Amino acid sequence: MVSWWKAAPVATPRRAGHVEGILGSYRWEAFLARAPVSYGLDTATLYKGSGRIVRLALYARLPGTRLWRKVAAYHRGWLFGRRRYLDVLRRVVDEIEAVG
């Protein structure tokens, strides 16, 4: 029995697909599928298509604080931030593809 104050362990498949990093003044994190899926981020067009990136979040630091603000989000489709941060997102996707 798990006590109410103990956190449940994170599922292995989701954790296995988690990647994160820092690119310049931005921080990013992504969840990757094991194989390309129909709702993944297409790395050529940066639109929904066949790809391994299922979720992608881009964060920028708030000036004068240690806080980060989410400036772009992809979750089975773009939620916000694609147009404004297109060049940064392109470099993040290229970095994710280079890692594996």
MODELLER restraints for C-alpha pairs under 7 A, 6 or more apart:
rsr = mdl.restraints
at = mdl.atoms
rsr.add(forms.Gaussian(group=physical.xy_distance, feature=features.Distance(at['CA:17:A'], at['CA:31:A']), mean=5.17, stdev=0.5))
rsr.add(forms.Gaussian(group=physical.xy_distance, feature=features.Distance(at['CA:17:A'], at['CA:32:A']), mean=4.68, stdev=0.5))
rsr.add(forms.Gaussian(group=physical.xy_distance, feature=features.Distance(at['CA:17:A'], at['CA:33:A']), mean=6.31, stdev=0.5))
rsr.add(forms.Gaussian(group=physical.xy_distance, feature=features.Distance(at['CA:18:A'], at['CA:30:A']), mean=5.85, stdev=0.5))
rsr.add(forms.Gaussian(group=physical.xy_distance, feature=features.Distance(at['CA:18:A'], at['CA:31:A']), mean=4.59, stdev=0.5))
rsr.add(forms.Gaussian(group=physical.xy_distance, feature=features.Distance(at['CA:18:A'], at['CA:32:A']), mean=6.41, stdev=0.5))
rsr.add(forms.Gaussian(group=physical.xy_distance, feature=features.Distance(at['CA:19:A'], at['CA:29:A']), mean=5.73, stdev=0.5))
rsr.add(forms.Gaussian(group=physical.xy_distance, feature=features.Distance(at['CA:19:A'], at['CA:30:A']), mean=5.35, stdev=0.5))
rsr.add(forms.Gaussian(group=physical.xy_distance, feature=features.Distance(at['CA:19:A'], at['CA:31:A']), mean=6.35, stdev=0.5))
rsr.add(forms.Gaussian(group=physical.xy_distance, feature=features.Distance(at['CA:20:A'], at['CA:28:A']), mean=5.57, stdev=0.5))
rsr.add(forms.Gaussian(group=physical.xy_distance, feature=features.Distance(at['CA:20:A'], at['CA:29:A']), mean=4.03, stdev=0.5))
rsr.add(forms.Gaussian(group=physical.xy_distance, feature=features.Distance(at['CA:20:A'], at['CA:30:A']), mean=6.15, stdev=0.5))
rsr.add(forms.Gaussian(group=physical.xy_distance, feature=features.Distance(at['CA:21:A'], at['CA:27:A']), mean=5.95, stdev=0.5))
rsr.add(forms.Gaussian(group=physical.xy_distance, feature=features.Distance(at['CA:21:A'], at['CA:28:A']), mean=5.52, stdev=0.5))
rsr.add(forms.Gaussian(group=physical.xy_distance, feature=features.Distance(at['CA:21:A'], at['CA:29:A']), mean=6.47, stdev=0.5))
rsr.add(forms.Gaussian(group=physical.xy_distance, feature=features.Distance(at['CA:22:A'], at['CA:28:A']), mean=6.18, stdev=0.5))
rsr.add(forms.Gaussian(group=physical.xy_distance, feature=features.Distance(at['CA:25:A'], at['CA:60:A']), mean=6.68, stdev=0.5))
rsr.add(forms.Gaussian(group=physical.xy_distance, feature=features.Distance(at['CA:26:A'], at['CA:58:A']), mean=6.83, stdev=0.5))
rsr.add(forms.Gaussian(group=physical.xy_distance, feature=features.Distance(at['CA:26:A'], at['CA:59:A']), mean=5.63, stdev=0.5))
rsr.add(forms.Gaussian(group=physical.xy_distance, feature=features.Distance(at['CA:26:A'], at['CA:60:A']), mean=4.94, stdev=0.5))
rsr.add(forms.Gaussian(group=physical.xy_distance, feature=features.Distance(at['CA:27:A'], at['CA:58:A']), mean=5.97, stdev=0.5))
rsr.add(forms.Gaussian(group=physical.xy_distance, feature=features.Distance(at['CA:27:A'], at['CA:59:A']), mean=5.04, stdev=0.5))
rsr.add(forms.Gaussian(group=physical.xy_distance, feature=features.Distance(at['CA:27:A'], at['CA:60:A']), mean=6.50, stdev=0.5))
rsr.add(forms.Gaussian(group=physical.xy_distance, feature=features.Distance(at['CA:28:A'], at['CA:57:A']), mean=5.58, stdev=0.5))
rsr.add(forms.Gaussian(group=physical.xy_distance, feature=features.Distance(at['CA:28:A'], at['CA:58:A']), mean=4.50, stdev=0.5))
rsr.add(forms.Gaussian(group=physical.xy_distance, feature=features.Distance(at['CA:28:A'], at['CA:59:A']), mean=5.95, stdev=0.5))
rsr.add(forms.Gaussian(group=physical.xy_distance, feature=features.Distance(at['CA:29:A'], at['CA:56:A']), mean=5.89, stdev=0.5))
rsr.add(forms.Gaussian(group=physical.xy_distance, feature=features.Distance(at['CA:29:A'], at['CA:57:A']), mean=5.49, stdev=0.5))
rsr.add(forms.Gaussian(group=physical.xy_distance, feature=features.Distance(at['CA:29:A'], at['CA:58:A']), mean=6.85, stdev=0.5))
rsr.add(forms.Gaussian(group=physical.xy_distance, feature=features.Distance(at['CA:30:A'], at['CA:53:A']), mean=6.84, stdev=0.5))
rsr.add(forms.Gaussian(group=physical.xy_distance, feature=features.Distance(at['CA:30:A'], at['CA:55:A']), mean=5.25, stdev=0.5))
rsr.add(forms.Gaussian(group=physical.xy_distance, feature=features.Distance(at['CA:30:A'], at['CA:56:A']), mean=4.34, stdev=0.5))
rsr.add(forms.Gaussian(group=physical.xy_distance, feature=features.Distance(at['CA:30:A'], at['CA:57:A']), mean=6.39, stdev=0.5))
rsr.add(forms.Gaussian(group=physical.xy_distance, feature=features.Distance(at['CA:31:A'], at['CA:53:A']), mean=6.09, stdev=0.5))
rsr.add(forms.Gaussian(group=physical.xy_distance, feature=features.Distance(at['CA:31:A'], at['CA:54:A']), mean=5.70, stdev=0.5))
rsr.add(forms.Gaussian(group=physical.xy_distance, feature=features.Distance(at['CA:31:A'], at['CA:55:A']), mean=5.10, stdev=0.5))
rsr.add(forms.Gaussian(group=physical.xy_distance, feature=features.Distance(at['CA:31:A'], at['CA:56:A']), mean=6.72, stdev=0.5))
rsr.add(forms.Gaussian(group=physical.xy_distance, feature=features.Distance(at['CA:32:A'], at['CA:52:A']), mean=5.25, stdev=0.5))
rsr.add(forms.Gaussian(group=physical.xy_distance, feature=features.Distance(at['CA:32:A'], at['CA:53:A']), mean=4.63, stdev=0.5))
rsr.add(forms.Gaussian(group=physical.xy_distance, feature=features.Distance(at['CA:32:A'], at['CA:54:A']), mean=5.64, stdev=0.5))
rsr.add(forms.Gaussian(group=physical.xy_distance, feature=features.Distance(at['CA:33:A'], at['CA:52:A']), mean=4.91, stdev=0.5))
rsr.add(forms.Gaussian(group=physical.xy_distance, feature=features.Distance(at['CA:33:A'], at['CA:53:A']), mean=6.40, stdev=0.5))
rsr.add(forms.Gaussian(group=physical.xy_distance, feature=features.Distance(at['CA:33:A'], at['CA:54:A']), mean=6.46, stdev=0.5))
rsr.add(forms.Gaussian(group=physical.xy_distance, feature=features.Distance(at['CA:34:A'], at['CA:52:A']), mean=6.81, stdev=0.5))
rsr.add(forms.Gaussian(group=physical.xy_distance, feature=features.Distance(at['CA:35:A'], at['CA:52:A']), mean=5.88, stdev=0.5))
rsr.add(forms.Gaussian(group=physical.xy_distance, feature=features.Distance(at['CA:36:A'], at['CA:50:A']), mean=5.64, stdev=0.5))
rsr.add(forms.Gaussian(group=physical.xy_distance, feature=features.Distance(at['CA:36:A'], at['CA:51:A']), mean=4.39, stdev=0.5))
rsr.add(forms.Gaussian(group=physical.xy_distance, feature=features.Distance(at['CA:36:A'], at['CA:52:A']), mean=4.44, stdev=0.5))
rsr.add(forms.Gaussian(group=physical.xy_distance, feature=features.Distance(at['CA:37:A'], at['CA:50:A']), mean=5.32, stdev=0.5))
rsr.add(forms.Gaussian(group=physical.xy_distance, feature=features.Distance(at['CA:37:A'], at['CA:51:A']), mean=5.61, stdev=0.5))
rsr.add(forms.Gaussian(group=physical.xy_distance, feature=features.Distance(at['CA:37:A'], at['CA:52:A']), mean=6.23, stdev=0.5))
rsr.add(forms.Gaussian(group=physical.xy_distance, feature=features.Distance(at['CA:38:A'], at['CA:49:A']), mean=5.56, stdev=0.5))
rsr.add(forms.Gaussian(group=physical.xy_distance, feature=features.Distance(at['CA:38:A'], at['CA:50:A']), mean=4.65, stdev=0.5))
rsr.add(forms.Gaussian(group=physical.xy_distance, feature=features.Distance(at['CA:38:A'], at['CA:51:A']), mean=6.93, stdev=0.5))
rsr.add(forms.Gaussian(group=physical.xy_distance, feature=features.Distance(at['CA:39:A'], at['CA:48:A']), mean=5.84, stdev=0.5))
rsr.add(forms.Gaussian(group=physical.xy_distance, feature=features.Distance(at['CA:39:A'], at['CA:49:A']), mean=5.74, stdev=0.5))
rsr.add(forms.Gaussian(group=physical.xy_distance, feature=features.Distance(at['CA:39:A'], at['CA:50:A']), mean=6.43, stdev=0.5))
rsr.add(forms.Gaussian(group=physical.xy_distance, feature=features.Distance(at['CA:39:A'], at['CA:54:A']), mean=6.94, stdev=0.5))
rsr.add(forms.Gaussian(group=physical.xy_distance, feature=features.Distance(at['CA:39:A'], at['CA:76:A']), mean=5.15, stdev=0.5))
rsr.add(forms.Gaussian(group=physical.xy_distance, feature=features.Distance(at['CA:40:A'], at['CA:48:A']), mean=5.86, stdev=0.5))
rsr.add(forms.Gaussian(group=physical.xy_distance, feature=features.Distance(at['CA:40:A'], at['CA:49:A']), mean=5.63, stdev=0.5))
rsr.add(forms.Gaussian(group=physical.xy_distance, feature=features.Distance(at['CA:40:A'], at['CA:50:A']), mean=5.37, stdev=0.5))
rsr.add(forms.Gaussian(group=physical.xy_distance, feature=features.Distance(at['CA:40:A'], at['CA:51:A']), mean=4.29, stdev=0.5))
rsr.add(forms.Gaussian(group=physical.xy_distance, feature=features.Distance(at['CA:40:A'], at['CA:52:A']), mean=5.45, stdev=0.5))
rsr.add(forms.Gaussian(group=physical.xy_distance, feature=features.Distance(at['CA:40:A'], at['CA:53:A']), mean=5.18, stdev=0.5))
rsr.add(forms.Gaussian(group=physical.xy_distance, feature=features.Distance(at['CA:40:A'], at['CA:54:A']), mean=4.77, stdev=0.5))
rsr.add(forms.Gaussian(group=physical.xy_distance, feature=features.Distance(at['CA:40:A'], at['CA:76:A']), mean=6.14, stdev=0.5))
rsr.add(forms.Gaussian(group=physical.xy_distance, feature=features.Distance(at['CA:41:A'], at['CA:47:A']), mean=5.76, stdev=0.5))
rsr.add(forms.Gaussian(group=physical.xy_distance, feature=features.Distance(at['CA:41:A'], at['CA:48:A']), mean=4.86, stdev=0.5))
rsr.add(forms.Gaussian(group=physical.xy_distance, feature=features.Distance(at['CA:41:A'], at['CA:49:A']), mean=5.66, stdev=0.5))
rsr.add(forms.Gaussian(group=physical.xy_distance, feature=features.Distance(at['CA:41:A'], at['CA:50:A']), mean=6.52, stdev=0.5))
rsr.add(forms.Gaussian(group=physical.xy_distance, feature=features.Distance(at['CA:41:A'], at['CA:51:A']), mean=4.97, stdev=0.5))
rsr.add(forms.Gaussian(group=physical.xy_distance, feature=features.Distance(at['CA:41:A'], at['CA:52:A']), mean=6.73, stdev=0.5))
rsr.add(forms.Gaussian(group=physical.xy_distance, feature=features.Distance(at['CA:41:A'], at['CA:53:A']), mean=5.24, stdev=0.5))
rsr.add(forms.Gaussian(group=physical.xy_distance, feature=features.Distance(at['CA:41:A'], at['CA:54:A']), mean=6.41, stdev=0.5))
rsr.add(forms.Gaussian(group=physical.xy_distance, feature=features.Distance(at['CA:42:A'], at['CA:48:A']), mean=5.80, stdev=0.5))
rsr.add(forms.Gaussian(group=physical.xy_distance, feature=features.Distance(at['CA:42:A'], at['CA:49:A']), mean=4.82, stdev=0.5))
rsr.add(forms.Gaussian(group=physical.xy_distance, feature=features.Distance(at['CA:42:A'], at['CA:50:A']), mean=5.41, stdev=0.5))
rsr.add(forms.Gaussian(group=physical.xy_distance, feature=features.Distance(at['CA:42:A'], at['CA:51:A']), mean=4.89, stdev=0.5))
rsr.add(forms.Gaussian(group=physical.xy_distance, feature=features.Distance(at['CA:43:A'], at['CA:51:A']), mean=6.77, stdev=0.5))
rsr.add(forms.Gaussian(group=physical.xy_distance, feature=features.Distance(at['CA:43:A'], at['CA:93:A']), mean=6.60, stdev=0.5))
rsr.add(forms.Gaussian(group=physical.xy_distance, feature=features.Distance(at['CA:48:A'], at['CA:76:A']), mean=6.85, stdev=0.5))
rsr.add(forms.Gaussian(group=physical.xy_distance, feature=features.Distance(at['CA:48:A'], at['CA:77:A']), mean=5.54, stdev=0.5))
rsr.add(forms.Gaussian(group=physical.xy_distance, feature=features.Distance(at['CA:54:A'], at['CA:75:A']), mean=6.15, stdev=0.5))
rsr.add(forms.Gaussian(group=physical.xy_distance, feature=features.Distance(at['CA:54:A'], at['CA:76:A']), mean=5.97, stdev=0.5))
rsr.add(forms.Gaussian(group=physical.xy_distance, feature=features.Distance(at['CA:55:A'], at['CA:74:A']), mean=5.30, stdev=0.5))
rsr.add(forms.Gaussian(group=physical.xy_distance, feature=features.Distance(at['CA:55:A'], at['CA:75:A']), mean=4.64, stdev=0.5))
rsr.add(forms.Gaussian(group=physical.xy_distance, feature=features.Distance(at['CA:55:A'], at['CA:76:A']), mean=6.81, stdev=0.5))
rsr.add(forms.Gaussian(group=physical.xy_distance, feature=features.Distance(at['CA:56:A'], at['CA:73:A']), mean=5.73, stdev=0.5))
rsr.add(forms.Gaussian(group=physical.xy_distance, feature=features.Distance(at['CA:56:A'], at['CA:74:A']), mean=4.96, stdev=0.5))
rsr.add(forms.Gaussian(group=physical.xy_distance, feature=features.Distance(at['CA:56:A'], at['CA:75:A']), mean=6.75, stdev=0.5))
rsr.add(forms.Gaussian(group=physical.xy_distance, feature=features.Distance(at['CA:57:A'], at['CA:70:A']), mean=6.79, stdev=0.5))
rsr.add(forms.Gaussian(group=physical.xy_distance, feature=features.Distance(at['CA:57:A'], at['CA:72:A']), mean=5.74, stdev=0.5))
rsr.add(forms.Gaussian(group=physical.xy_distance, feature=features.Distance(at['CA:57:A'], at['CA:73:A']), mean=4.55, stdev=0.5))
rsr.add(forms.Gaussian(group=physical.xy_distance, feature=features.Distance(at['CA:57:A'], at['CA:74:A']), mean=6.41, stdev=0.5))
rsr.add(forms.Gaussian(group=physical.xy_distance, feature=features.Distance(at['CA:58:A'], at['CA:70:A']), mean=5.78, stdev=0.5))
rsr.add(forms.Gaussian(group=physical.xy_distance, feature=features.Distance(at['CA:58:A'], at['CA:71:A']), mean=5.75, stdev=0.5))
rsr.add(forms.Gaussian(group=physical.xy_distance, feature=features.Distance(at['CA:58:A'], at['CA:72:A']), mean=5.08, stdev=0.5))
rsr.add(forms.Gaussian(group=physical.xy_distance, feature=features.Distance(at['CA:58:A'], at['CA:73:A']), mean=6.48, stdev=0.5))
rsr.add(forms.Gaussian(group=physical.xy_distance, feature=features.Distance(at['CA:59:A'], at['CA:68:A']), mean=5.80, stdev=0.5))
rsr.add(forms.Gaussian(group=physical.xy_distance, feature=features.Distance(at['CA:59:A'], at['CA:69:A']), mean=5.23, stdev=0.5))
rsr.add(forms.Gaussian(group=physical.xy_distance, feature=features.Distance(at['CA:59:A'], at['CA:70:A']), mean=4.31, stdev=0.5))
rsr.add(forms.Gaussian(group=physical.xy_distance, feature=features.Distance(at['CA:59:A'], at['CA:71:A']), mean=5.49, stdev=0.5))
rsr.add(forms.Gaussian(group=physical.xy_distance, feature=features.Distance(at['CA:60:A'], at['CA:68:A']), mean=5.44, stdev=0.5))
rsr.add(forms.Gaussian(group=physical.xy_distance, feature=features.Distance(at['CA:60:A'], at['CA:69:A']), mean=5.34, stdev=0.5))
rsr.add(forms.Gaussian(group=physical.xy_distance, feature=features.Distance(at['CA:60:A'], at['CA:70:A']), mean=6.49, stdev=0.5))
rsr.add(forms.Gaussian(group=physical.xy_distance, feature=features.Distance(at['CA:60:A'], at['CA:71:A']), mean=6.50, stdev=0.5))
rsr.add(forms.Gaussian(group=physical.xy_distance, feature=features.Distance(at['CA:61:A'], at['CA:67:A']), mean=5.89, stdev=0.5))
rsr.add(forms.Gaussian(group=physical.xy_distance, feature=features.Distance(at['CA:61:A'], at['CA:68:A']), mean=4.33, stdev=0.5))
rsr.add(forms.Gaussian(group=physical.xy_distance, feature=features.Distance(at['CA:61:A'], at['CA:69:A']), mean=6.12, stdev=0.5))
rsr.add(forms.Gaussian(group=physical.xy_distance, feature=features.Distance(at['CA:62:A'], at['CA:68:A']), mean=5.75, stdev=0.5))
rsr.add(forms.Gaussian(group=physical.xy_distance, feature=features.Distance(at['CA:62:A'], at['CA:69:A']), mean=6.47, stdev=0.5))
rsr.add(forms.Gaussian(group=physical.xy_distance, feature=features.Distance(at['CA:71:A'], at['CA:81:A']), mean=5.76, stdev=0.5))
rsr.add(forms.Gaussian(group=physical.xy_distance, feature=features.Distance(at['CA:72:A'], at['CA:80:A']), mean=5.36, stdev=0.5))
rsr.add(forms.Gaussian(group=physical.xy_distance, feature=features.Distance(at['CA:72:A'], at['CA:81:A']), mean=4.01, stdev=0.5))
rsr.add(forms.Gaussian(group=physical.xy_distance, feature=features.Distance(at['CA:72:A'], at['CA:82:A']), mean=6.16, stdev=0.5))
rsr.add(forms.Gaussian(group=physical.xy_distance, feature=features.Distance(at['CA:73:A'], at['CA:79:A']), mean=5.49, stdev=0.5))
rsr.add(forms.Gaussian(group=physical.xy_distance, feature=features.Distance(at['CA:73:A'], at['CA:80:A']), mean=5.67, stdev=0.5))
rsr.add(forms.Gaussian(group=physical.xy_distance, feature=features.Distance(at['CA:73:A'], at['CA:81:A']), mean=6.56, stdev=0.5))
